[in-house]
Amino acid sequence: MSSDAAGAYESLVIWGYPLVRFLELREKMTQAPVETDRAAARSAAASLGRFGHQKLLSDPSYRVGVAPNVDTLYSVAWVDLADGDLVLDTPDFDDRYYAFQFGYFDTSCHTVGQRTHGGSLGPVTIRWCQTAAESRVDTTGTGIELSCNSRFLMIAGRIMVDSASADDMSRVHALQEEIGLTRISEVYDANPALRGGSPEALEAGAGPGRRFFDTLSQMLSDIPDRALDPGTTDLLRAAGWQPGGAIGRGAADSELDDAVARGLAAIRRGIAAVGDVRNGWMINYRGVDFGSDWLLRASVAMAQIYINPAEEALYPVLERDAVGDALDGRHVYRLHFPHGELPPVEFFWSLTMYHAEGFLVENAISRYAIGDRSEYLRYGSDGSLDVVISHDQPARGQGNWLPAPPGEFRLMLRLYGPTPSVLQGQWRPPALVRL
């Protein structure tokens, strides 16, 4: 393989990684659940074209995706728009925080909800627009219209819930049951030619490189030509791709394996630079505004797939303390919010603990996050807040304690409805101090 072709394959790994993750996540969430009843209740998985409703908040056993939140219950549907246009109906949420995210094939998205439309969305008409270069959301006099350039679409609803209240949990369950999808027309079912090709089975025994590029080839069969920018088309041609064909047929398995290894290594390095560093916190102020920054898009897909647009929520991530050392539960840390410096948000904020690989941390008190709705928090006489973070329970009790694993961990601060002072970087999270 020439150096130009090798470079093209590596660049295609970075460009194509979000598309492959989209397909993997879709297949994982639309398979028939085999978990126990309690585990299934923490999942929003459902067959293609139907909503699955999460009935219990995520816990350490939930490993479908990284960095799950414990603030909202999810209602998720994966739909195939080749089957026809859809209408999404939702209830009136009054003043409760909610959001519906439309996730596209490249892991970009649009989000609507309390922030954009208040308590009621009205009907959302969803159409597959194969000639569109980008998906778009328009508000009409009667509701919302989504023109989607992605044949397959993820619809993810998030509804805020008070985990300490069984009554509130029941109220959210009732709201979930009012979420519905209606098919407008059966024209696509009557004309199989409009349905597009079904993914072919992957070659048995194929290596990681061949599997990656075969999966990416499957995705390309459902992407309109206008959604591919000229740079991507040039890369695909350099890799020997033709529309309807498979990427990498002229390359050896070992060459594809090497390209995937290099590309994934570049993405992992990119995770450390997905935003600006403020007091040790990595903050992606761009959200899903990826533009042509393929590495940013791939890094977000690997570490925080399907985050919301920045104006909906920001997700500062911390992996280092105030002096730059890796976070480790064997130590004791303090996160100090001075009076008047609590996160300024329109809706709510929370601080969640994760293992270094992005999963929730099992602990004796089943506490995975704290936030402005945590009634057990104790504030200083001046209104300040100190959060204690450690593996062992502090001598002063559990009130302001966020349990950590015995080894390395990371923190994520969720800011729902960040104010302009947050979005413009005027407010920033405090550094984490090791005691």
Order of alpha helices (4+ residues) and beta strands (2+ residues): alpha-alpha-beta-beta-beta-beta-beta-alpha-beta-beta-beta-beta-alpha-beta-alpha-alpha-alpha-alpha-beta-beta-alpha-beta-beta-beta-beta-beta-beta-beta-beta-alpha-beta
